[in-house]
Amino acid sequence: MVTALESKQTLLLVGDDAVDTADWLARGVSGSFESQRLQLLDSVPGVVDYYAEASAALAADFYEGSRADAGVTGSYTADAIVLDRTVKIRRAVVWAADPLDSGDLEAAILRLQTVVRSEVNRPYRDTILANRKRDPAASGWRRIARGAGCGLCRMLADRGAVYRESTAWFAAHPDCNCTCEPVFSTTDTGEPLSVGQFIGSKRNPSPAQKARLKELIAEFE
């Protein structure tokens, strides 16, 4: 049995490889700023695509394993979900390359690491969430955060709360390393969402809700 934390650790290793590859590519660019930016645009999206496939495949395997460990009867094949984010990734690479205009390679690399890590982590979460919606046996999902994570992540994962609504949004900040695991009604009733978790899982909270959310996050910082 692979636990959610073990699967998350494997995802971190996948992300590390992706970041290392992007770092190596960035340190190899040369020429004018425009030429360096173009070199990154020609290479980094391909790196993201390659590791995104690995991330989604890891999540699909974990989903099926979790389903089997929960004792769910009936067959189900989890789909690996990699959404088309070509335009957004290219825009993010352009943003990451901006410091190269002033010769600041290290700043550009730090930005690039954030972009790559975030984009590699995303398909893992998308795969879990999409299959949770498709699988009749799944009752929800649970957020898996680092113990030393930010206040938002710790609050959203607090008490192992289970997100059951199909409209619940996985809130994630840049370079967020949170993952999620499916929950099956045969084994887990889960904790109900708190006020903060409910607000944090809404896509369009009101100004008043945003203010309340800041107060709740502060309790975890």
Secondary structure, DSSP 8 states (H G I E B T S, - for coil): ---HHHHHHHHHHHHHHHHHHHHHHHHT--SSHHHHHHHHHHHHHHHHHHHHHHHHHHHHHHHHHHHHHTT--S-----------HHHHHHHHHHHHGGGGGT-HHHHHHHHHHHHHHHHHHHHHHHHHHHHHH-TTEEEEEEE--TT--HHHHHHHGGGBEE--TT------TT---EEEEEETTT---B---HHHHHHT-SS--HHHHHHHHHHHHTT-
